[in-house]
Amino acid sequence: MFKWIRKFFLGIKHWFLLREINTLLKPYGCLATGISLYSVGTQGDARTFYPSVIVRFSEHMSFEEISAISNEITNKTRVSRVLMEIAPSSHTGRGN
């Protein structure tokens, strides 16, 4: 009966989380595009059950930069995993 209320508040919670993550990502030129499945992670000695976030990183970033940004997101927000979106920045038109 009240499932829609739970979904509504979960949607608001995810919107605020995406906003917080995108504020962290703004200096790097990256974008958090969505919240994915919840997964078990660890923080300190405790287990956590937080969502994963999908982030679109710049093509020109090194692995070290991506790793540092991912660590910053998981350390400063309630996210257990950072998933990398892989997509070309522009379509070349080949193969059509």
C-alpha positions in Angstrom: 0.0 0.0 0.0 2.8 2.5 0.9 5.4 1.1 -1.5 5.2 4.3 -3.6 6.1 6.4 -0.5 9.2 4.3 0.1 10.2 4.6 -3.6 9.6 8.3 -3.6 11.8 8.9 -0.5 14.5 6.5 -1.9 14.5 8.6 -5.2 14.9 11.8 -3.2 17.8 10.2 -1.2 19.5 9.1 -4.4 19.0 12.6 -6.0 20.8 14.3 -3.0 23.6 11.7 -3.1 24.2 12.3 -6.8 24.2 16.0 -6.2 26.8 15.6 -3.4 29.0 13.4 -5.6 28.8 15.7 -8.6 29.9 18.6 -6.3 33.0 16.5 -5.5 33.6 15.7 -9.2 33.1 19.2 -10.6 36.8 20.2 -10.3 37.9 17.0 -12.2 35.5 17.5 -15.1 33.7 14.2 -14.4 30.0 13.4 -14.0 28.1 10.9 -11.8 25.3 9.6 -14.1 23.4 7.3 -11.8 23.0 5.2 -8.7 23.3 1.4 -9.2 22.6 -1.6 -7.1 23.4 -1.7 -3.4 26.4 -3.8 -2.5 28.3 -4.8 0.7 31.4 -2.9 1.4 33.7 -2.3 4.4 34.6 0.9 6.2 37.0 0.3 9.0 36.1 -2.9 10.7 32.4 -2.7 9.8 30.3 -3.9 6.9 28.2 -1.4 5.0 25.3 -1.7 2.6 25.5 1.3 0.4 24.7 1.9 -3.3 27.2 2.0 -6.1 27.5 5.1 -8.3 28.2 5.2 -12.0 30.7 7.9 -13.0 31.7 9.1 -16.5 35.4 9.9 -16.3 37.3 11.9 -18.9 39.1 9.8 -21.6 42.4 11.5 -20.9 42.6 10.6 -17.2 45.3 8.2 -16.0 44.4 5.2 -13.9 46.1 6.9 -10.9 43.7 9.9 -11.2 40.6 7.7 -11.6 41.7 5.7 -8.6 42.3 8.8 -6.4 38.9 10.2 -7.4 37.1 6.9 -6.7 38.8 6.7 -3.3 37.7 10.3 -2.5 34.1 9.4 -3.4 33.9 6.3 -1.2 35.7 8.0 1.7 33.5 11.2 1.7 30.1 9.8 0.8 27.8 6.9 1.5 28.8 4.9 -1.6 30.3 1.4 -1.5 31.6 1.2 -5.1 32.4 3.5 -8.0 31.6 2.1 -11.4 33.3 3.6 -14.5 31.1 4.4 -17.5 33.0 3.7 -20.7 31.8 5.6 -23.7 33.5 7.6 -26.5 33.3 11.3 -26.2 32.2 11.7 -29.8 30.8 9.4 -32.4 33.1 9.1 -35.4 30.4 7.8 -37.8 32.5 4.8 -38.9 30.7 1.5 -39.3 27.3 2.9 -40.3 
